[in-house]
Amino acid sequence: MKSGEIKVEDTEANRQICMKYCGSCPTYKHNSLGKSEPGALFCARGKSCAPSVKEVNCYCPACEIFDKNNLAIGRFCDRD
């Protein structure tokens, strides 16, 4: 996250919410992002360490965490 942006808490509760969306996200599945750190909750933990991420679709804007924290962009799995 860039300075001045809202920081999403890296909690187990947020990870569980995240996985409802990441777990069904076509980009997450296509790129096997669960196998590369941080594996989930990218909006709190940073982008994936996968060698490359090919966007198939983005479920971030539908996520409760996205709305609750007033996040402005999606695709946290491949963007800072």
C-alpha positions as CSV (number, residue, x, y, z in Angstrom):
1,M,0.0,0.0,0.0
2,K,1.2,3.5,-0.7
3,S,1.7,5.8,2.2
4,G,-1.5,7.7,3.2
5,E,-3.7,4.8,2.0
6,I,-5.8,2.9,4.4
7,K,-4.0,-0.2,5.7
8,V,-6.1,-3.3,5.8
9,E,-5.6,-5.4,9.0
10,D,-3.8,-8.7,8.5
11,T,-6.0,-10.8,10.6
12,E,-7.4,-14.3,10.4
13,A,-10.9,-12.9,10.3
14,N,-10.0,-10.8,7.2
15,R,-8.2,-13.8,5.6
16,Q,-11.4,-15.8,6.0
17,I,-13.5,-13.0,4.3
18,C,-10.8,-12.7,1.6
19,M,-10.9,-16.4,0.7
20,K,-14.6,-16.2,-0.1
21,Y,-13.6,-14.0,-3.0
22,C,-10.0,-14.9,-3.8
23,G,-10.9,-18.6,-3.6
24,S,-13.4,-18.2,-6.4
25,C,-11.5,-15.5,-8.4
26,P,-10.5,-16.7,-11.9
27,T,-7.2,-14.8,-11.7
28,Y,-6.4,-16.4,-8.4
29,K,-7.2,-19.9,-9.7
30,H,-5.6,-19.5,-13.1
31,N,-2.3,-18.3,-11.6
32,S,-2.3,-20.7,-8.6
33,L,-1.8,-17.7,-6.4
34,G,-2.4,-19.8,-3.2
35,K,1.0,-21.4,-3.9
36,S,3.0,-18.1,-3.9
37,E,3.4,-15.8,-0.9
38,P,1.5,-14.1,0.5
39,G,-1.1,-16.6,-0.8
40,A,-4.2,-14.4,0.1
41,L,-5.3,-11.1,1.6
42,F,-3.1,-9.2,-0.9
43,C,-4.6,-5.9,0.1
44,A,-3.0,-6.3,3.6
45,R,0.0,-8.4,2.8
46,G,1.2,-7.1,-0.6
47,K,1.2,-8.5,-4.1
48,S,1.9,-12.1,-4.9
49,C,5.4,-13.3,-5.4
50,A,4.3,-15.4,-8.3
51,P,6.6,-14.9,-11.3
52,S,3.8,-13.3,-13.3
53,V,0.1,-12.8,-12.9
54,K,-2.1,-12.9,-15.9
55,E,-5.4,-11.2,-15.2
56,V,-8.5,-13.3,-16.0
57,N,-11.0,-11.3,-13.9
58,C,-10.8,-9.3,-10.6
59,Y,-13.1,-10.0,-7.7
60,C,-11.5,-7.4,-5.4
61,P,-14.3,-4.8,-5.8
62,A,-16.9,-7.3,-4.7
63,C,-15.1,-8.2,-1.5
64,E,-16.4,-7.0,1.9
65,I,-12.9,-5.9,2.9
66,F,-12.6,-3.7,-0.3
67,D,-15.8,-1.9,0.7
68,K,-15.2,-1.8,4.4
69,N,-11.8,-0.2,4.0
70,N,-12.8,2.2,1.1
71,L,-10.1,0.7,-1.2
72,A,-9.8,2.4,-4.5
73,I,-8.2,-0.2,-6.8
74,G,-8.5,-3.9,-7.4
75,R,-6.0,-6.6,-8.5
76,F,-4.1,-6.4,-5.3
77,C,-2.6,-9.8,-6.2
78,D,-0.4,-8.1,-8.9
79,R,-0.3,-4.4,-7.9
80,D,1.2,-2.6,-4.9
